[in-house]
Amino acid sequence: MTKIKKMNKMNKVLLTIIFLFIPVIAQSQIIIDNDNNFTDSNDFTDSNDFTDSNDFINSNDFTDSNDFINNNDFTDSNDFINNNCYCSKNIYEREYKLFDTCPKQKGLLLNTGVFAGGAVTVMGFLYLLPESVTSWDKKNLNTKNVFGKWLDNVKAGPKIDNDLFFWNYVAHPYWGGIYYMSARSLDYHPAYCFLYAAAMSAFLWEYGFEALAEVPSTQDLIITPVIGSIMGEAFYLAKRKIVKNNYKILNSKILGHFTAFLIDPSNELVALFKNKKNNSLSNSLSMNYYISPIGYNFCINYNF
């Protein structure tokens, strides 16, 4: 009897334990079942309303990679790269293309300032030359009313001048080429380079500084930008070869840099100062990024 009583007590304890743990076991089973619902990738996609990979893309409004690009306003990745990463390179690092441009406005504005300063120096040099060489009447520059005389010359021009052949057909075309190169090396369209050369010739020199000494010249207004632009493009092609050859001519860097300065003084002078500051002759800074898995390039450019 004692054994039976003990057995009954043990049974009651066991039953009590079982009844107490049934809810726990049941709850655990629910959790396990729920966890198992995600062990299968298909169940996972179902639970997230993504039946397959296309549903995932569709749910994000990107049916395919082209939709992603379209939704980001980049219809063609090549267009974006051409407009950004391509332009981040220095023009002399890219292949030659006559009408492919990425203009750098700040650089051209800086070059214009360099030319204005240079014009003052040239005026001083020409003033020291004999009147027989320059055809200037120095009395115009020595008068107290120099700006009044400048206004008279501006109103009287332009007219055919009788300057020496060297000035009209060598010096002026050369400076036209220099003006052209100032813009061309900064990635401007050749037509814009021609207009820039014409504007600099007319407003900076003929109707600007030189009008202090003489009436603006008809030949100079025509020859400087026209012949100068032809020379300028030749200068540009020559400088491309110099830069490609690491600024060497006949294996001499001194000759290479000197020639580059003669055909493109403004940009070379600006680059010289930038090189001292940044230890680089490049006129652009670029940062390139690559995003995976889309495989999409983009650039952040800062042009000097």
Protein Blocks (a to p, Z undefined) as FASTA:
>chain_A
ZZmmmmmmmmmmmmmmmmmmmmmmmmmmmmmmmmmmmmpmklmmmmnopablmlmmmmno
pablmlmmmmnopablklmmmmmmmmmpcfklpccdfklccddfklmmmmmmmmmmmmmm
mmmmmmmpcfklnopafklmmpmklmlmmmmmmmmmccddfbdfklmmmmmmmmmmmmmm
mmmmnopafklmmmmmmmmmmmmmmmmmmmmmmccdfklmmmmmmmmmmmmmmmmmmmmm
mmmnoopahhiaklmmmmmmmmmmmlmmmmmmmmmmnopabfbdcddddddfkopacddd
ddZZ
